Amino acid sequence: MGRYDKIKVYSGGAWKSPKQIKVYTGTKWEDLGTYDSANTKTLKVCKNNSFVRATLNKKVTTEVTDRYATGSFSLKPASGFCRCPDSSYNDEHNWYFKVGSIKKTASGDKRIFYCGANDNYVSIYWLSNGKIRVRTCWNGSYTDLTSSNAVGLNTAVNLQVYSNKGSYKTYIKFNGTTTSKNQYETFMFNNATNTVGDSGIEFRGTLSAAGCSYSKDYSVSFNVSTASAADGSHTKINHKETTRQVVSWV
C-alpha cells in the first residue's frame, strides 16, 4: 500500500497508482511526495458534489513480536519451594515446576531451577546433550532422573516437572514425552534459597511452581513473558521484547 492507493491515472493502456504527484497552483508546483513518502500535504477531489481527501498519510507504529524472560531470578518466598512429596512423618506436599514454553539458546548445561540449602537440594538442568535432568540430593547423596527425549537449541517446548503428594516418584514431561523415577531425597529448610533460569534460557507463558517450607505449602503462578518488576511471586525478572515497525496508510 501507499500514499496514492485511492488515485489512479491511465498510462500504457492500464489504470495505475502514480509514483509521485506534483500540483501546479498557478504560481508554483506543490510536491505531494512519492508513493511511499511521509508527506502529509492533502489532495482533495470532488465526489458527489463535495470534496474528499484522496491522498493517504503514512502511519508508523511499533508492534511487539515476542516477549520473554531470560537470565536468572528467584521465586518468593526464598525457602518456599523445598521438595518433600512423601515423608515418614506424614508431612507431605505437592512439588512442581512448570512453564508453558522454554527455549535453550546457548550450548552447555543450563540451569532451569534450583532450591536447597547446603548439600540438600533439588535442581533441574537442560543438559548439553538436549535432555532434562532432575537431581534430588540429601547430605551429598543424590538421585538423577533424566528425560528419555532430547531437544536441541532454539526450539521452544513445554516443560513440566512434578512429584505428587504422597509419592516419591518424579515426572518429567518434556515436549510431550513423560519420563519418571522414584527420588527418595527430600528436604525442608527455612534457610533454603531458590534460583530460576540461566543465561541462554528463555521462558514464555505461564510459569507455575509449588513446594514447601517447614510444613507449610507455597505456590506461585504468573505470566513470565511479561513479568518484570519484583512482586509477591518473584524477584526482578530480566524481561525482553522484540519489535518491528508496521506501516499503514490512513
C-alpha positions as protocol buffer text, in pm:
chain_id: "A"
residue {
  index: 1
  type: MET
  ca { x: 0 y: 0 z: 0 }
}
residue {
  index: 2
  type: GLY
  ca { x: 98 y: 360 z: -38 }
}
residue {
  index: 3
  type: ARG
  ca { x: 1 y: 726 z: -32 }
}
residue {
  index: 4
  type: TYR
  ca { x: -177 y: 720 z: -367 }
}
residue {
  index: 5
  type: ASP
  ca { x: -375 y: 396 z: -346 }
}
residue {
  index: 6
  type: LYS
  ca { x: -701 y: 588 z: -396 }
}
residue {
  index: 7
  type: ILE
  ca { x: -570 y: 768 z: -703 }
}
residue {
  index: 8
  type: LYS
  ca { x: -536 y: 612 z: -1048 }
}
residue {
  index: 9
  type: VAL
  ca { x: -404 y: 753 z: -1377 }
}
residue {
  index: 10
  type: TYR
  ca { x: -437 y: 595 z: -1718 }
}
residue {
  index: 11
  type: SER
  ca { x: -98 y: 506 z: -1861 }
}
residue {
  index: 12
  type: GLY
  ca { x: 17 y: 249 z: -2113 }
}
residue {
  index: 13
  type: GLY
  ca { x: -328 y: 101 z: -2154 }
}
residue {
  index: 14
  type: ALA
  ca { x: -394 y: 48 z: -1781 }
}
residue {
  index: 15
  type: TRP
  ca { x: -500 y: 235 z: -1469 }
}
residue {
  index: 16
  type: LYS
  ca { x: -207 y: 277 z: -1230 }
}
residue {
  index: 17
  type: SER
  ca { x: -129 y: 450 z: -899 }
}
residue {
  index: 18
  type: PRO
  ca { x: 118 y: 734 z: -957 }
}
residue {
  index: 19
  type: LYS
  ca { x: 469 y: 713 z: -812 }
}
residue {
  index: 20
  type: GLN
  ca { x: 471 y: 1086 z: -736 }
}
residue {
  index: 21
  type: ILE
  ca { x: 230 y: 1377 z: -767 }
}
residue {
  index: 22
  type: LYS
  ca { x: 305 y: 1746 z: -819 }
}
residue {
  index: 23
  type: VAL
  ca { x: 24 y: 2001 z: -845 }
}
residue {
  index: 24
  type: TYR
  ca { x: 55 y: 2341 z: -1013 }
}
residue {
  index: 25
  type: THR
  ca { x: -118 y: 2604 z: -801 }
}
residue {
  index: 26
  type: GLY
  ca { x: -92 y: 2886 z: -1058 }
}
residue {
  index: 27
  type: THR
  ca { x: 236 y: 3022 z: -922 }
}
residue {
  index: 28
  type: LYS
  ca { x: 439 y: 2713 z: -832 }
}
residue {
  index: 29
  type: TRP
  ca { x: 445 y: 2336 z: -829 }
}
residue {
  index: 30
  type: GLU
  ca { x: 346 y: 2178 z: -498 }
}
residue {
  index: 31
  type: ASP
  ca { x: 513 y: 1842 z: -440 }
}
residue {
  index: 32
  type: LEU
  ca { x: 281 y: 1595 z: -263 }
}
residue {
  index: 33
  type: GLY
  ca { x: 561 y: 1345 z: -224 }
}
residue {
  index: 34
  type: THR
  ca { x: 637 y: 1000 z: -355 }
}
residue {
  index: 35
  type: TYR
  ca { x: 410 y: 696 z: -329 }
}
residue {
  index: 36
  type: ASP
  ca { x: 575 y: 580 z: -3 }
}
residue {
  index: 37
  type: SER
  ca { x: 669 y: 918 z: 145 }
}
residue {
  index: 38
  type: ALA
  ca { x: 566 y: 1065 z: 481 }
}
residue {
  index: 39
  type: ASN
  ca { x: 442 y: 1384 z: 310 }
}
residue {
  index: 40
  type: THR
  ca { x: 107 y: 1493 z: 457 }
}
residue {
  index: 41
  type: LYS
  ca { x: 1 y: 1757 z: 204 }
}
residue {
  index: 42
  type: THR
  ca { x: -358 y: 1689 z: 109 }
}
residue {
  index: 43
  type: LEU
  ca { x: -509 y: 1648 z: -236 }
}
residue {
  index: 44
  type: LYS
  ca { x: -889 y: 1664 z: -246 }
}
residue {
  index: 45
  type: VAL
  ca { x: -1118 y: 1563 z: -532 }
}
residue {
  index: 46
  type: CYS
  ca { x: -1484 y: 1636 z: -596 }
}
residue {
  index: 47
  type: LYS
  ca { x: -1710 y: 1339 z: -528 }
}
residue {
  index: 48
  type: ASN
  ca { x: -2088 y: 1357 z: -509 }
}
residue {
  index: 49
  type: ASN
  ca { x: -2080 y: 1737 z: -501 }
}
residue {
  index: 50
  type: SER
  ca { x: -1831 y: 1753 z: -211 }
}
residue {
  index: 51
  type: PHE
  ca { x: -1456 y: 1749 z: -179 }
}
residue {
  index: 52
  type: VAL
  ca { x: -1297 y: 1446 z: -16 }
}
residue {
  index: 53
  type: ARG
  ca { x: -936 y: 1369 z: 63 }
}
residue {
  index: 54
  type: ALA
  ca { x: -776 y: 1141 z: -196 }
}
residue {
  index: 55
  type: THR
  ca { x: -426 y: 1117 z: -54 }
}
residue {
  index: 56
  type: LEU
  ca { x: -334 y: 887 z: 234 }
}
residue {
  index: 57
  type: ASN
  ca { x: -91 y: 964 z: 516 }
}
residue {
  index: 58
  type: LYS
  ca { x: 177 y: 727 z: 638 }
}
residue {
  index: 59
  type: LYS
  ca { x: 137 y: 595 z: 993 }
}
residue {
  index: 60
  type: VAL
  ca { x: 424 y: 405 z: 1153 }
}
residue {
  index: 61
  type: THR
  ca { x: 358 y: 204 z: 1471 }
}
residue {
  index: 62
  type: THR
  ca { x: 571 y: -31 z: 1677 }
}
residue {
  index: 63
  type: GLU
  ca { x: 442 y: -387 z: 1716 }
}
residue {
  index: 64
  type: VAL
  ca { x: 574 y: -631 z: 1977 }
}
residue {
  index: 65
  type: THR
  ca { x: 663 y: -960 z: 1806 }
}
residue {
  index: 66
  type: ASP
  ca { x: 791 y: -1153 z: 2110 }
}
residue {
  index: 67
  type: ARG
  ca { x: 811 y: -1125 z: 2488 }
}
residue {
  index: 68
  type: TYR
  ca { x: 1015 y: -1349 z: 2717 }
}
residue {
  index: 69
  type: ALA
  ca { x: 1224 y: -1370 z: 3033 }
}
residue {
  index: 70
  type: THR
  ca { x: 1590 y: -1463 z: 3033 }
}
residue {
  index: 71
  type: GLY
  ca { x: 1871 y: -1478 z: 3287 }
}
residue {
  index: 72
  type: SER
  ca { x: 1806 y: -1568 z: 3649 }
}
residue {
  index: 73
  type: PHE
  ca { x: 1563 y: -1464 z: 3922 }
}
residue {
  index: 74
  type: SER
  ca { x: 1408 y: -1613 z: 4236 }
}
residue {
  index: 75
  type: LEU
  ca { x: 1063 y: -1714 z: 4348 }
}
residue {
  index: 76
  type: LYS
  ca { x: 915 y: -1585 z: 4673 }
}
residue {
  index: 77
  type: PRO
  ca { x: 944 y: -1687 z: 4947 }
}
residue {
  index: 78
  type: ALA
  ca { x: 1304 y: -1798 z: 4900 }
}
residue {
  index: 79
  type: SER
  ca { x: 1265 y: -2113 z: 5113 }
}
residue {
  index: 80
  type: GLY
  ca { x: 913 y: -2199 z: 4996 }
}
residue {
  index: 81
  type: PHE
  ca { x: 995 y: -2445 z: 4719 }
}
residue {
  index: 82
  type: CYS
  ca { x: 1167 y: -2730 z: 4903 }
}
residue {
  index: 83
  type: ARG
  ca { x: 1075 y: -3080 z: 4785 }
}
residue {
  index: 84
  type: CYS
  ca { x: 902 y: -3316 z: 5032 }
}
residue {
  index: 85
  type: PRO
  ca { x: 626 y: -3504 z: 4850 }
}
residue {
  index: 86
  type: ASP
  ca { x: 646 y: -3802 z: 5088 }
}
residue {
  index: 87
  type: SER
  ca { x: 771 y: -3840 z: 5441 }
}
residue {
  index: 88
  type: SER
  ca { x: 782 y: -4095 z: 5721 }
}
residue {
  index: 89
  type: TYR
  ca { x: 642 y: -3817 z: 5943 }
}
residue {
  index: 90
  type: ASN
  ca { x: 334 y: -3779 z: 5717 }
}
residue {
  index: 91
  type: ASP
  ca { x: 444 y: -3426 z: 5630 }
}
residue {
  index: 92
  type: GLU
  ca { x: 371 y: -3439 z: 5257 }
}
residue {
  index: 93
  type: HIS
  ca { x: 343 y: -3167 z: 4995 }
}
residue {
  index: 94
  type: ASN
  ca { x: 294 y: -3136 z: 4620 }
}
residue {
  index: 95
  type: TRP
  ca { x: 603 y: -3017 z: 4439 }
}
residue {
  index: 96
  type: TYR
  ca { x: 627 y: -2895 z: 4081 }
}
residue {
  index: 97
  type: PHE
  ca { x: 790 y: -2658 z: 3835 }
}
residue {
  index: 98
  type: LYS
  ca { x: 602 y: -2595 z: 3511 }
}
residue {
  index: 99
  type: VAL
  ca { x: 646 y: -2346 z: 3229 }
}
residue {
  index: 100
  type: GLY
  ca { x: 434 y: -2301 z: 2918 }
}
residue {
  index: 101
  type: SER
  ca { x: 731 y: -2253 z: 2687 }
}
residue {
  index: 102
  type: ILE
  ca { x: 1104 y: -2284 z: 2741 }
}
residue {
  index: 103
  type: LYS
  ca { x: 1384 y: -2243 z: 2489 }
}
residue {
  index: 104
  type: LYS
  ca { x: 1757 y: -2304 z: 2513 }
}
residue {
  index: 105
  type: THR
  ca { x: 1963 y: -2062 z: 2306 }
}
residue {
  index: 106
  type: ALA
  ca { x: 2320 y: -2140 z: 2414 }
}
residue {
  index: 107
  type: SER
  ca { x: 2521 y: -2460 z: 2441 }
}
residue {
  index: 108
  type: GLY
  ca { x: 2630 y: -2626 z: 2765 }
}
residue {
  index: 109
  type: ASP
  ca { x: 2440 y: -2735 z: 3076 }
}
residue {
  index: 110
  type: LYS
  ca { x: 2186 y: -2467 z: 3168 }
}
residue {
  index: 111
  type: ARG
  ca { x: 2004 y: -2431 z: 3499 }
}
residue {
  index: 112
  type: ILE
  ca { x: 1625 y: -2417 z: 3487 }
}
residue {
  index: 113
  type: PHE
  ca { x: 1553 y: -2437 z: 3859 }
}
residue {
  index: 114
  type: TYR
  ca { x: 1731 y: -2489 z: 4191 }
}
residue {
  index: 115
  type: CYS
  ca { x: 1611 y: -2488 z: 4550 }
}
residue {
  index: 116
  type: GLY
  ca { x: 1809 y: -2601 z: 4851 }
}
residue {
  index: 117
  type: ALA
  ca { x: 2042 y: -2543 z: 5141 }
}
residue {
  index: 118
  type: ASN
  ca { x: 2394 y: -2681 z: 5177 }
}
residue {
  index: 119
  type: ASP
  ca { x: 2405 y: -3036 z: 5033 }
}
residue {
  index: 120
  type: ASN
  ca { x: 2026 y: -3074 z: 5031 }
}
residue {
  index: 121
  type: TYR
  ca { x: 1854 y: -2959 z: 4715 }
}
residue {
  index: 122
  type: VAL
  ca { x: 1650 y: -3023 z: 4404 }
}
residue {
  index: 123
  type: SER
  ca { x: 1771 y: -2898 z: 4068 }
}
residue {
  index: 124
  type: ILE
  ca { x: 1651 y: -2904 z: 3708 }
}
residue {
  index: 125
  type: TYR
  ca { x: 1904 y: -2864 z: 3425 }
}
residue {
  index: 126
  type: TRP
  ca { x: 1880 y: -2865 z: 3047 }
}
residue {
  index: 127
  type: LEU
  ca { x: 2193 y: -3059 z: 2963 }
}
residue {
  index: 128
  type: SER
  ca { x: 2434 y: -3008 z: 2675 }
}
residue {
  index: 129
  type: ASN
  ca { x: 2300 y: -3327 z: 2513 }
}
residue {
  index: 130
  type: GLY
  ca { x: 1949 y: -3178 z: 2496 }
}
residue {
  index: 131
  type: LYS
  ca { x: 1799 y: -3381 z: 2782 }
}
residue {
  index: 132
  type: ILE
  ca { x: 1640 y: -3257 z: 3105 }
}
residue {
  index: 133
  type: ARG
  ca { x: 1795 y: -3377 z: 3430 }
}
residue {
  index: 134
  type: VAL
  ca { x: 1629 y: -3357 z: 3771 }
}
residue {
  index: 135
  type: ARG
  ca { x: 1863 y: -3416 z: 4065 }
}
residue {
  index: 136
  type: THR
  ca { x: 1744 y: -3462 z: 4424 }
}
residue {
  index: 137
  type: CYS
  ca { x: 2013 y: -3454 z: 4691 }
}
residue {
  index: 138
  type: TRP
  ca { x: 2026 y: -3520 z: 5066 }
}
residue {
  index: 139
  type: ASN
  ca { x: 2353 y: -3461 z: 5253 }
}
residue {
  index: 140
  type: GLY
  ca { x: 2554 y: -3509 z: 4934 }
}
residue {
  index: 141
  type: SER
  ca { x: 2382 y: -3832 z: 4825 }
}
residue {
  index: 142
  type: TYR
  ca { x: 2172 y: -3784 z: 4514 }
}
residue {
  index: 143
  type: THR
  ca { x: 1946 y: -3948 z: 4256 }
}
residue {
  index: 144
  type: ASP
  ca { x: 1919 y: -3833 z: 3895 }
}
residue {
  index: 145
  type: LEU
  ca { x: 1617 y: -3856 z: 3668 }
}
residue {
  index: 146
  type: THR
  ca { x: 1695 y: -3780 z: 3303 }
}
residue {
  index: 147
  type: SER
  ca { x: 1437 y: -3735 z: 3030 }
}
residue {
  index: 148
  type: SER
  ca { x: 1424 y: -4008 z: 2770 }
}
residue {
  index: 149
  type: ASN
  ca { x: 1400 y: -3750 z: 2491 }
}
residue {
  index: 150
  type: ALA
  ca { x: 1621 y: -3459 z: 2391 }
}
residue {
  index: 151
  type: VAL
  ca { x: 1552 y: -3119 z: 2234 }
}
residue {
  index: 152
  type: GLY
  ca { x: 1823 y: -2908 z: 2074 }
}
residue {
  index: 153
  type: LEU
  ca { x: 1892 y: -2536 z: 2066 }
}
residue {
  index: 154
  type: ASN
  ca { x: 1642 y: -2268 z: 1968 }
}
residue {
  index: 155
  type: THR
  ca { x: 1334 y: -2488 z: 1992 }
}
residue {
  index: 156
  type: ALA
  ca { x: 1051 y: -2374 z: 2218 }
}
residue {
  index: 157
  type: VAL
  ca { x: 887 y: -2661 z: 2412 }
}
residue {
  index: 158
  type: ASN
  ca { x: 664 y: -2719 z: 2713 }
}
residue {
  index: 159
  type: LEU
  ca { x: 820 y: -2847 z: 3035 }
}
residue {
  index: 160
  type: GLN
  ca { x: 657 y: -2991 z: 3346 }
}
residue {
  index: 161
  type: VAL
  ca { x: 849 y: -3146 z: 3636 }
}
residue {
  index: 162
  type: TYR
  ca { x: 648 y: -3265 z: 3935 }
}
residue {
  index: 163
  type: SER
  ca { x: 609 y: -3500 z: 4232 }
}
residue {
  index: 164
  type: ASN
  ca { x: 262 y: -3564 z: 4367 }
}
residue {
  index: 165
  type: LYS
  ca { x: 185 y: -3552 z: 4737 }
}
residue {
  index: 166
  type: GLY
  ca { x: 217 y: -3900 z: 4888 }
}
residue {
  index: 167
  type: SER
  ca { x: 465 y: -4034 z: 4632 }
}
residue {
  index: 168
  type: TYR
  ca { x: 842 y: -4019 z: 4589 }
}
residue {
  index: 169
  type: LYS
  ca { x: 807 y: -4050 z: 4211 }
}
residue {
  index: 170
  type: THR
  ca { x: 919 y: -3756 z: 3999 }
}
residue {
  index: 171
  type: TYR
  ca { x: 784 y: -3697 z: 3650 }
}
residue {
  index: 172
  type: ILE
  ca { x: 943 y: -3506 z: 3363 }
}
residue {
  index: 173
  type: LYS
  ca { x: 703 y: -3413 z: 3085 }
}
residue {
  index: 174
  type: PHE
  ca { x: 926 y: -3261 z: 2819 }
}
residue {
  index: 175
  type: ASN
  ca { x: 794 y: -3172 z: 2475 }
}
residue {
  index: 176
  type: GLY
  ca { x: 510 y: -3420 z: 2524 }
}
residue {
  index: 177
  type: THR
  ca { x: 724 y: -3715 z: 2640 }
}
residue {
  index: 178
  type: THR
  ca { x: 696 y: -3831 z: 3002 }
}
residue {
  index: 179
  type: THR
  ca { x: 978 y: -3996 z: 3199 }
}
residue {
  index: 180
  type: SER
  ca { x: 950 y: -4092 z: 3568 }
}
residue {
  index: 181
  type: LYS
  ca { x: 1150 y: -4238 z: 3856 }
}
residue {
  index: 182
  type: ASN
  ca { x: 1141 y: -4260 z: 4235 }
}
residue {
  index: 183
  type: GLN
  ca { x: 1359 y: -4000 z: 4403 }
}
residue {
  index: 184
  type: TYR
  ca { x: 1370 y: -4054 z: 4778 }
}
residue {
  index: 185
  type: GLU
  ca { x: 1578 y: -3748 z: 4877 }
}
residue {
  index: 186
  type: THR
  ca { x: 1351 y: -3487 z: 5040 }
}
residue {
  index: 187
  type: PHE
  ca { x: 1418 y: -3175 z: 5245 }
}
residue {
  index: 188
  type: MET
  ca { x: 1255 y: -2878 z: 5419 }
}
residue {
  index: 189
  type: PHE
  ca { x: 1463 y: -2585 z: 5546 }
}
residue {
  index: 190
  type: ASN
  ca { x: 1364 y: -2234 z: 5641 }
}
residue {
  index: 191
  type: ASN
  ca { x: 1702 y: -2106 z: 5518 }
}
residue {
  index: 192
  type: ALA
  ca { x: 1673 y: -2259 z: 5168 }
}
residue {
  index: 193
  type: THR
  ca { x: 1714 y: -2040 z: 4861 }
}
residue {
  index: 194
  type: ASN
  ca { x: 1599 y: -2081 z: 4503 }
}
residue {
  index: 195
  type: THR
  ca { x: 1707 y: -1970 z: 4158 }
}
residue {
  index: 196
  type: VAL
  ca { x: 1514 y: -1984 z: 3833 }
}
residue {
  index: 197
  type: GLY
  ca { x: 1677 y: -1958 z: 3492 }
}
residue {
  index: 198
  type: ASP
  ca { x: 2020 y: -1904 z: 3346 }
}
residue {
  index: 199
  type: SER
  ca { x: 2190 y: -1726 z: 3060 }
}
residue {
  index: 200
  type: GLY
  ca { x: 2082 y: -1896 z: 2739 }
}
residue {
  index: 201
  type: ILE
  ca { x: 1740 y: -1996 z: 2877 }
}
residue {
  index: 202
  type: GLU
  ca { x: 1418 y: -1820 z: 2770 }
}
residue {
  index: 203
  type: PHE
  ca { x: 1083 y: -1856 z: 2949 }
}
residue {
  index: 204
  type: ARG
  ca { x: 744 y: -1773 z: 2796 }
}
residue {
  index: 205
  type: GLY
  ca { x: 384 y: -1815 z: 2903 }
}
residue {
  index: 206
  type: THR
  ca { x: 265 y: -1923 z: 3246 }
}
residue {
  index: 207
  type: LEU
  ca { x: 528 y: -2027 z: 3500 }
}
residue {
  index: 208
  type: SER
  ca { x: 394 y: -2221 z: 3798 }
}
residue {
  index: 209
  type: ALA
  ca { x: 580 y: -2369 z: 4093 }
}
residue {
  index: 210
  type: ALA
  ca { x: 488 y: -2528 z: 4424 }
}
residue {
  index: 211
  type: GLY
  ca { x: 676 y: -2662 z: 4725 }
}
residue {
  index: 212
  type: CYS
  ca { x: 701 y: -2630 z: 5098 }
}
residue {
  index: 213
  type: SER
  ca { x: 898 y: -2495 z: 5392 }
}
residue {
  index: 214
  type: TYR
  ca { x: 856 y: -2638 z: 5742 }
}
residue {
  index: 215
  type: SER
  ca { x: 513 y: -2797 z: 5695 }
}
residue {
  index: 216
  type: LYS
  ca { x: 368 y: -2505 z: 5500 }
}
residue {
  index: 217
  type: ASP
  ca { x: 265 y: -2518 z: 5134 }
}
residue {
  index: 218
  type: TYR
  ca { x: 366 y: -2248 z: 4889 }
}
residue {
  index: 219
  type: SER
  ca { x: 281 y: -2192 z: 4524 }
}
residue {
  index: 220
  type: VAL
  ca { x: 311 y: -1920 z: 4261 }
}
residue {
  index: 221
  type: SER
  ca { x: 178 y: -1877 z: 3908 }
}
residue {
  index: 222
  type: PHE
  ca { x: 234 y: -1581 z: 3677 }
}
residue {
  index: 223
  type: ASN
  ca { x: 291 y: -1481 z: 3315 }
}
residue {
  index: 224
  type: VAL
  ca { x: 667 y: -1495 z: 3283 }
}
residue {
  index: 225
  type: SER
  ca { x: 655 y: -1342 z: 2932 }
}
residue {
  index: 226
  type: THR
  ca { x: 551 y: -1006 z: 3069 }
}
residue {
  index: 227
  type: ALA
  ca { x: 665 y: -1016 z: 3433 }
}
residue {
  index: 228
  type: SER
  ca { x: 943 y: -772 z: 3511 }
}
residue {
  index: 229
  type: ALA
  ca { x: 934 y: -577 z: 3836 }
}
residue {
  index: 230
  type: ALA
  ca { x: 957 y: -769 z: 4162 }
}
residue {
  index: 231
  type: ASP
  ca { x: 629 y: -858 z: 4329 }
}
residue {
  index: 232
  type: GLY
  ca { x: 493 y: -1109 z: 4581 }
}
residue {
  index: 233
  type: SER
  ca { x: 571 y: -1402 z: 4349 }
}
residue {
  index: 234
  type: HIS
  ca { x: 924 y: -1329 z: 4234 }
}
residue {
  index: 235
  type: THR
  ca { x: 1225 y: -1101 z: 4240 }
}
residue {
  index: 236
  type: LYS
  ca { x: 1305 y: -871 z: 3946 }
}
residue {
  index: 237
  type: ILE
  ca { x: 1297 y: -1054 z: 3613 }
}
residue {
  index: 238
  type: ASN
  ca { x: 1503 y: -965 z: 3306 }
}
residue {
  index: 239
  type: HIS
  ca { x: 1220 y: -909 z: 3058 }
}
residue {
  index: 240
  type: LYS
  ca { x: 1295 y: -889 z: 2684 }
}
residue {
  index: 241
  type: GLU
  ca { x: 1088 y: -777 z: 2388 }
}
residue {
  index: 242
  type: THR
  ca { x: 1144 y: -785 z: 2014 }
}
residue {
  index: 243
  type: THR
  ca { x: 957 y: -538 z: 1797 }
}
residue {
  index: 244
  type: ARG
  ca { x: 902 y: -440 z: 1436 }
}
residue {
  index: 245
  type: GLN
  ca { x: 785 y: -124 z: 1261 }
}
residue {
  index: 246
  type: VAL
  ca { x: 444 y: -152 z: 1095 }
}
residue {
  index: 247
  type: VAL
  ca { x: 343 y: 94 z: 822 }
}
residue {
  index: 248
  type: SER
  ca { x: -22 y: 167 z: 750 }
}
residue {
  index: 249
  type: TRP
  ca { x: -190 y: 431 z: 533 }
}
residue {
  index: 250
  type: VAL
  ca { x: -477 y: 633 z: 676 }
}
